Amino acid sequence: MNNRVKIIIGLVIIMAGLLVILFFQSGQDTIRIIYFNVGQGDSILIDAPEDFQILIDGGPNDTVVEKLGEYMPFYDRTIELMILTHPHADHVNGLVEVLKRYKVKHVLHNYVEYKNSAYERWLELIEEQGIDSTVAVSGLKYSIAGGIELSTLYPFTSYEGQEVDDLNSSSVVNLLKYNDASFLFTGDITGDKELEILERGINVSANVLKVAHHGSKDSSIDEFIEAVRPEIAVIQVGADNKFGHPGARVIGLLEEMGIKTFRNDLDGDVVLESDGQDIWQK
């Protein structure tokens, strides 16, 4: 067998492999939520049918880029929706490199006024690349492939261009629903804002809760956790962090309510999958 024939056979095998991958990707009818282990910070990838990906926050460094390479198909360099909950370094830093490496179609953020070099560079890249963006405010809804819906629950009014005393209190809160399965993403929302959400009569019930502010004692008030009543909770927290996260009260409350709890510092990447009915850990 000459070299030319070997090359042709090799190319045929590669093409066949690609077709198999594309076939199974196109037939995806489940949703994966990957809570990346990025240390002391938040970063979550939502992998929906039809290669539709949502990235919520980017963690404190470029680890998120490695994680995207691990969990996204090698041929897919597009993120359909990027969400920044608020521009603290442990949420925004990694997003700068993501914008350099991936094509991002749309951005959702509160556009609060804040002095941070990574945040400022992130905003510059969005403008330079001409990425469509939306100011996050309660009532926004995104219809995603496969009948999935993403709704913004908070903030109630626009923070665009405003300075706030506590940046965590401006965190964007989103609820994702896939038929009977639901996932609540809370950023670093503070306890007083959790209470305000409840007082507005907003339904926060969800099967899975991303625990606010890395499990801080100043978030996850009892009333809020009881209203969400999740089956699963995920705490995005770094090992031996200087903040003492997660707080003992929060851990005790989750245990008392019988909520299955995962932590990035103990469990690494937390991967959940759902067919719209059941939710399981991968």
VENKAVEN-V119736 format. One record per helix or strand of 2 or more residues. SS is the DSSP state (a for helix, b for strand). FROM is the first residue (numbers start at 1). LEN is the number of residues. If there is no record, write none. Layout:
<<SS/FROM/LEN> <SS/FROM/LEN>>
This chain:
<<a/3/24> <b/31/5> <b/44/5> <b/52/5> <a/63/9> <b/78/2> <b/81/4> <a/89/13> <b/103/2> <b/106/4> <a/117/12> <b/132/4> <b/141/4> <a/145/3> <b/148/7> <a/167/4> <b/173/6> <b/181/5> <a/191/9> <b/208/3> <a/212/4> <a/222/7> <b/232/4> <a/248/9> <b/260/4> <a/264/4> <b/270/5> <b/279/3>>
